[in-house]
Structures are given as C-alpha cells and as structure tokens.
Amino acid sequence: MTAIFVVTIANLFPGIHVDNFTTSLVVAAILALLNIFVKPILILFTLPITIFTFGLFLLVVNALIILMCDSLVTGFKVDGFWWALLFSLALSFLQSLLRKAVEQVDGRNPNNYR
C-alpha cells in the first residue's frame, strides 16, 4: 500500500516526482529499510534535541529519511527539505488512515487485548 500512497502523493504535490509505479515500489522498500536500520540511529543521535522540542524534531528526522531515499532511488525526486517534510506528513497520515480502517473492518484493536 505504501507504493500506492507514494504515487498518490507524487500526483498531488508538485515538489514530489516519481517516474512510474515500479519506482514507487522501490521507494517503499527503501523507505522500509531506512526506517528499520537508519532511523533508530538518527533518533539516538538526536535524542537531546528531540526531548527539548517535545518530539517535534522527529518530523525533521522523517524528512531526512525521505531525502536519503531521494538520493538512493533513481526516478524518485524530492525538490527540497520542505517537500520532504510534507511528503513525510502525508505518507504518515495516509498510513494511519489505512491502519484505522483495517482495525475497524478486521475488528482488531490493540487497546482491546487483555
């Protein structure tokens, strides 16, 4: 689903460019790998400023992850930090909506577990 969201966001925002759906699949895979391996290290190094900003600096970390993906994937272009931040916010929002919809349809809610 992330690949579909990447294409959707690229069509909505003029500062995000994706060549084709195959590129969006690669972007989704690279973002997953960066979030697994690089993001925890960035969070650890930026922990003092993250605490000082009450967690808002994590938005910057997310934008940096998007910019890293931009530099790694040919055919995916982000026109700057602010577009990366907006892309990150939009992607997170869409993924949250999907997660909420799946919870309602499936009936699984982590808050209901005993």
N, C-alpha and C positions, 0 to 999 in steps of 0.2 A: 504493500500500500504506500510505503514511503516514496517509491518511484513515481507513482501516480500523483502524489502530493507535490513532488519536485517539479513535474511537468506543469501541473496546475498553477503553482506559484510563479513559475517562469513565464507563463502566459498572462498572469495578472500584473506582474511588476516589470517595468521596462528595464530595470537595472540587473535583472537575472536572466541569463541566457543558457539554454540547453539545446544542443543540436538535435537530438532525437530521443526516442524512448529508451533505446539501448544505453545511451549516455546516462539517462536518469537512473537506470538500474545500477550502473557502475557507481554513480554518485551515492545512491542509497547504501550500497555495500561499503564504500569507502567511509561514508559518514558513520556507519555502524562500527567499523574497525577503529576509527579515530575516537569515537565515544567510548569504546572499550579500553583502548590502550593509552591514548594520549591525554584525553580529558581528565582522568584522575590525577595524572602528574601535574597538569596545569592547575587543577584545583588545589593540590597540595602546596605548590609554589606560591599561589596567590591567596592562600588562606588568610593571612593578616588583613589584606585589603578587602577580602570578601566579608570577613567579620565586621570590619569597620563600616562597610557600606550595607550591612544587614542583608547580605546575599545578592545584592543587585549587580555586583561585579561578575556574577556567573553569566549574566547576559553578554558581557564582553568576552568571556571565555567561549561561550557558544558561537559568537561571531568569529572569533579566531579559528575555531574548528571549521567553520564554513569556508573561511579564507584559505585554510590549509587544504581543504578538499578542492577548492578552486585551482590551487597550484598543482595538485596531483592529477586531476582528471582533465584530459583534453576534451573539449566540446562543452565544458561547463565553465561559465564565466560570470563572476560577480563584479559589479562595477565599483566596489569600494566597501569600506567598513560599514557604513550606514545601511547599504543594501544587504550586506551580510547579516547585520543585526535584525533588519526587517524580515529577511528570509528565515532566520532562526526563530523569530517570534511566530511567524505564520506557520511554519512547519510544526512547531510545538503545539500551537493552537489546534491545528487540524488533527494531529495525532491524539491529542486529548479528547477531541470530539469523537473520534473513531473509537477510542478506548471506552468512553462513556456509553456510546451506542451499543458496543459489543456487550458490555456489562448488563445493560438493560434487556437486550434480546436474549442473552445467554442465561441471565439470572444470577450470574456470579458477581458478587460484590465482596471485596476483601474485608470490608467492615463487618460483614455478617458471619465471618468464620469464628468458631469458638475454640 
